[in-house]
Amino acid sequence: MTTTASLQSTVPEISAQDRAARLTNAGSAWAERIDADRSKANLTYAVDGAGAGSVATTIRAGKHSFVVDEPAALAGDDAGASPVEYALGALVGCQVVVYRLYAQQLGIPFDDIVIRAEADLDAARLLGADESVRAGFSEVRLDIEFSGPETNERYAELRDAVDAHCPVLDIFQNPTPVMTTVTRA
């Protein structure tokens, strides 16, 4: 597996001890809120996007912004990752969060985690050449690599917990209703 250690990042370094404390404190705080009022578990997320350049989109998500684009072969300027790459990135990011959360809860330590997501997409549907194939991914493969002291069996136990609780994995694995409204400005 290719590691992502060489990527430039603005994410601050954190010790394993500090990470464990933050995960424990956040888990306890959420559990208390949900126990006191079950509706506190209901979260709503919103992201806004506007067309830019050839086929790019500028995205605003809370206080964060980023560009989604396509490579030149798909009429883009390659100013950012493609929508499907962001989808895979969302899956990898969610997996890392949930692995860390459940590792802490289950007492299954690991030193490092690196996840690679790879997916197959038949562009014939996208380009209108074959309506019989799926427009989205036909398969997604996750390769999860740990360094740590536990046995393969314990890491399999952790994987089962993550598979049962990862929100983005659930989005990939199960149909999610989408309601679309089109308006004219």
Disulfide bonds with the S-S distance in Angstrom:
none
